[in-house]
Amino acid sequence: WLTQALIAASAFFRATGWLWLAVLSAATVAFALALRRPAVRARWHAVVLRLPVAGRLARSLDTARFASTLAILVGSGAPLLRSLDAAADVVRMLPLRVAANAAAALVREGVSLARALREQRVFPPVLVPLVASGEQGGRLAPMLERAAEELERDAERRLAWLAALLQPALIVLMGAIVLVLVL
């Protein structure tokens, strides 16, 4: 039975391979075109941010980019409000960009940066205490750089963890395929 099923599956994919390729290509093009619409892109980014591993990785990378840009701008003497606007523009994930712009609006109203970031509830927990410490000590730029470094290290740890998870899973999958072929 196993041999007949394998031969039937092979014949099916050989006969309909061009159709599967066309469907995959059309789906990829449709997805790329749909992502050009801001509403669809915002929903997709929200879904990605909710994923257990990929979401935390994307959040860490985007927040590190935000903190690093903000640190460079604040450290070079640029006004905080302009720095926040520029740093929000480097964020790729739309929910995080919206949160960064909302934090900038709160800072314009006189709220501290740490409180504005905390109220958004989307930034990783490591960022807010470091920003608060930097604001209180008058060393915002170095603390933002430290936060960016911590977030980049977190992203590297997550990537290493993901690679460590994928390698055994791929070995088990390949072993299962070989087992089916041998049987």
Steps between C-alpha positions, in 0.01 A plus 500: 500500500779743592677447166177551306424820694850633433474423127152658483622815679797523267279461192257761634770762558668422168172546313394815687838652583455791260161576658647504851778730380248735335280508813800567723623778269154660482459482878840662551421782258154553654648511849767750392237720335273479804785610728521826307173604661564656842202335670599152385863562591400622848291186559780276372756672724264462798472127426878467470553683830263256674699194385693340787853495355488718189297770675744545784788495255340767278411709806856481633657589165267792433529637852880470484496695173272762660716534814824511303375772266359699791831466688699627202269797446471596867875452548576733211291775658183478292180603679317208658174553309671504161711204605188305596336576166811388309545189715135402446559512124765224516261255667371246247213334689200731474356437850837594650523807277153610607602450864821700447302785342249488787787517749638801313159667522494440876849647536377809310232534769764499773507135605839345566636269230509198732137547600395557138672177393356308797145611418527352149546147643662365183869566563712232669528539877875563492460831317281694744710469820818589313334806345366603843847461650651702217247779540551521876880497473520735203666227290222405262719429194733248673205323658323478164820353352509247783135412440570453129794271580289295743222465244745398227648237733149378575430471127826308448408262785159441347652430158748256653216332691293476182793349308561254783134400480484472123806280454369199699152547353640486146708193587190324637301599189770373265525181705125448468518549122787253470312255726195515273718446193678204661175341612 
